[in-house]
């Protein structure tokens, strides 16, 4: 039933405010919407008093709710008794991508739909993007994609960092560096049969600690990684991998690689 309802992601802290003190049961389960959420519910969805929708907290829980007022929802279950609970997707996958001139928003959306756990924008030395980046807009897109694709866990979109600095951190778990123009590299599909069984055995990442992940995949800029970036990654334990013979755009490479990983993680070998 809940899967047929339109979804709205409310941060966990605000949902906890719906817990009423003892003796105030009549006020329990009321969730206030911020102006943007209220506009979406009333003007975009065109919901009216008594219409139902699903609320998710981005941390694996779902409730159903009814619209009381344009900016007020009433949960149909107690906050501590959600309608659904789900574990995080396994294996936990980080997509690290050199920010392209175009299509970054498209990649973050598709990465969310394909099950990425963490999203890390990188500033590569051969990248063409510099200056302030629309991080909050990107996070809005990730939140909306989470609602649309019916995930219960919100991916963590980190602040952009320099690629060279990021690669100096020793690799934890499996770390794959997508690269081109190197003979003899294994392709990602060739690695999956041996890679996935081990990844499924790794513990799930903790939402409050978004750094560790079972698998990290780094996608470079269309000009390729610099020799310094690639050298730092290899020294830190990253494994170079090919995504095939054609030279792909950054956005194409990221989505194609995540699609392979998504299919690979879904197989029950």
C-alpha positions in Angstrom: 0.0 0.0 0.0 2.7 2.5 1.0 4.6 2.0 -2.2 1.6 3.5 -4.1 1.9 6.7 -2.2 3.9 9.7 -3.3 7.0 10.1 -1.1 8.4 13.0 0.8 11.8 12.9 2.6 11.8 14.6 6.0 15.1 14.8 8.0 15.1 12.5 11.0 15.5 15.3 13.5 12.3 17.0 12.4 10.4 13.7 12.5 11.4 13.1 16.1 9.6 16.3 17.1 6.4 14.4 16.3 6.9 12.5 19.6 4.6 14.2 22.0 5.3 14.3 25.8 3.2 12.1 28.0 -0.4 13.3 28.4 -0.3 15.2 25.1 -1.4 12.4 22.8 -3.6 14.7 20.8 -0.6 16.6 19.6 1.4 13.5 18.8 2.5 12.6 15.2 2.2 16.1 13.8 5.0 17.0 11.4 5.5 20.6 10.2 6.6 21.2 6.7 9.0 23.9 5.7 7.9 26.4 3.0 9.5 24.5 0.2 7.9 21.2 1.2 4.5 22.8 1.7 4.7 24.3 -1.7 5.6 21.0 -3.2 2.7 19.2 -1.5 0.1 21.9 -2.1 1.1 23.4 -5.5 3.0 20.5 -7.3 1.2 17.4 -5.9 -2.0 19.5 -5.5 -2.8 17.6 -2.3 -5.7 18.7 -0.1 -6.9 18.0 3.4 -7.1 14.3 4.1 -4.9 13.2 1.2 -2.3 10.6 2.0 1.4 10.3 1.3 4.5 8.4 2.5 7.2 10.0 4.6 10.7 8.7 4.7 13.6 9.8 6.8 16.5 8.8 4.6 17.7 6.4 7.2 15.7 3.3 6.3 12.3 4.1 7.7 8.9 4.9 6.2 5.6 6.1 7.6 2.2 7.0 6.0 0.7 10.3 6.7 -2.3 12.5 6.0 -2.4 16.2 5.1 -4.0 18.2 8.0 -3.2 21.7 6.8 -1.0 23.0 3.9 2.1 22.8 6.1 1.1 20.1 8.6 1.0 16.3 8.3 -0.2 13.7 10.7 1.7 10.4 10.9 -0.5 7.3 10.8 2.0 5.4 12.9 4.0 6.3 16.0 7.4 7.7 15.1 9.1 4.8 16.8 6.9 2.3 15.0 7.4 2.9 11.2 5.4 1.1 8.6 8.6 -0.1 7.0 12.3 -0.5 8.0 15.1 -1.4 5.6 18.8 -2.1 5.9 21.2 -0.2 3.8 22.0 -1.5 0.4 24.9 -3.9 0.3 27.6 -3.6 -0.8 28.1 0.0 0.1 29.4 1.8 -3.0 31.1 5.2 -3.2 31.1 6.9 -6.6 33.9 9.5 -6.8 33.7 11.5 -9.9 35.7 14.4 -11.4 33.1 17.1 -11.8 32.3 17.4 -15.5 31.4 20.7 -17.2 27.9 19.2 -18.0 25.7 16.4 -16.6 26.9 16.3 -13.0 23.3 16.7 -11.8 22.3 13.9 -14.2 25.0 11.6 -12.8 24.1 12.3 -9.1 20.4 11.4 -9.9 21.2 8.3 -11.8 23.8 7.2 -9.2 21.1 7.5 -6.5 18.7 5.4 -8.6 21.4 2.8 -9.2 22.1 2.3 -5.5 25.2 4.3 -4.7 25.7 4.8 -1.0 28.1 7.8 -1.1 28.8 10.4 -3.8 32.1 12.2 -3.8 32.7 15.1 -6.2 36.4 15.5 -7.2 38.3 18.4 -8.6 40.8 16.9 -11.0 43.8 18.8 -12.3 42.7 18.2 -15.9 39.1 19.0 -15.1 37.4 22.2 -16.5 35.2 23.0 -13.5 36.5 25.5 -10.9 35.0 27.9 -8.5 31.9 27.5 -6.4 29.8 24.4 -7.1 26.1 24.1 -6.5 26.4 21.6 -3.6 23.0 22.3 -2.1 21.2 22.1 -5.4 23.0 18.7 -6.0 21.8 17.5 -2.6 18.3 18.5 -3.4 18.5 16.5 -6.6 19.8 13.5 -4.7 16.9 13.9 -2.2 14.3 14.1 -5.0 15.8 11.0 -6.7 15.6 9.1 -3.4 11.9 9.9 -3.2 11.2 9.1 -6.8 13.0 5.7 -7.0 11.6 4.5 -3.6 14.8 4.1 -1.8 14.7 4.4 2.0 18.3 5.4 2.4 19.5 8.8 1.3 23.0 8.7 -0.3 25.6 10.9 1.3 26.8 13.6 -1.1 30.1 15.0 0.3 31.7 18.3 -0.3 34.1 18.5 -3.3 37.7 17.8 -2.7 40.9 17.9 -4.8 41.4 14.6 -6.4 45.1 14.4 -5.6 44.5 15.0 -1.9 41.7 12.4 -1.9 43.9 9.7 -3.5 46.6 10.1 -0.8 44.3 8.4 1.7 45.0 4.7 1.9 42.3 2.7 0.1 39.9 0.8 2.4 38.1 -2.2 0.9 38.1 -2.5 -2.8 39.1 0.7 -4.7 38.8 0.8 -8.4 40.4 3.6 -10.6 38.7 3.8 -14.0 41.4 4.7 -16.5 42.1 4.6 -20.2 44.8 4.0 -22.8 46.5 1.3 -20.8 47.0 -2.2 -22.4 46.2 -5.3 -20.4 43.9 -3.8 -17.8 41.0 -6.0 -16.6 37.5 -4.7 -17.4 35.0 -4.0 -14.7 32.6 -6.8 -15.9 35.6 -9.2 -15.8 36.3 -8.3 -12.1 32.7 -8.6 -10.9 32.5 -12.4 -10.4 35.4 -12.4 -8.0 34.7 -9.0 -6.5 31.1 -9.2 -5.4 31.1 -12.3 -3.2 33.7 -10.7 -1.0 32.0 -7.3 -0.9 28.7 -8.8 0.3 30.5 -10.1 3.4 31.7 -6.7 4.5 29.7 -4.8 7.2 27.3 -2.1 6.1 28.5 1.5 6.3 27.2 3.6 9.2 25.2 6.6 8.2 26.9 8.8 10.9 30.4 7.9 9.5 30.2 8.3 5.7 33.9 7.7 5.0 34.3 3.9 4.9 32.8 1.9 2.1 33.0 -1.7 0.8 33.8 -0.4 -2.8 35.0 2.9 -4.1 35.0 3.7 -7.8 36.7 6.7 -9.2 35.8 8.2 -12.6 38.2 10.8 -14.0 37.7 13.9 -16.2 37.4 13.7 -19.9 41.1 14.7 -20.2 42.1 11.8 -18.0 43.8 11.6 -14.6 47.1 13.4 -14.4 50.2 11.3 -13.8 50.4 12.7 -10.2 46.8 11.7 -9.5 47.1 8.3 -10.9 50.4 7.7 -9.2 49.0 8.7 -5.8 46.0 6.4 -6.3 48.2 3.4 -7.2 50.5 4.1 -4.2 47.4 4.2 -2.0 46.2 0.8 -3.2 43.7 1.6 -5.9 43.3 -0.9 -8.7 43.3 0.4 -12.3 40.4 -0.9 -14.3 39.1 -0.4 -17.9 35.5 0.4 -18.8 36.0 -0.9 -22.3 37.7 0.2 -25.6 35.7 3.4 -26.4 36.7 6.6 -24.7 33.7 7.6 -22.7 32.5 11.0 -21.4 32.8 11.3 -17.6 29.0 11.1 -17.2 28.7 8.1 -19.5 31.5 6.2 -17.7 30.1 6.8 -14.2 26.6 5.6 -15.1 27.8 2.6 -17.1 30.1 1.5 -14.3 27.4 1.9 -11.6 25.0 -0.1 -13.8 27.4 -2.9 -14.0 28.0 -2.8 -10.2 24.2 -2.6 -9.6 23.6 -5.7 -11.7 26.6 -7.5 -10.2 25.4 -6.8 -6.6 21.9 -8.1 -7.4 23.2 -11.5 -8.6 23.0 -14.3 -6.0 26.1 -16.3 -7.0 
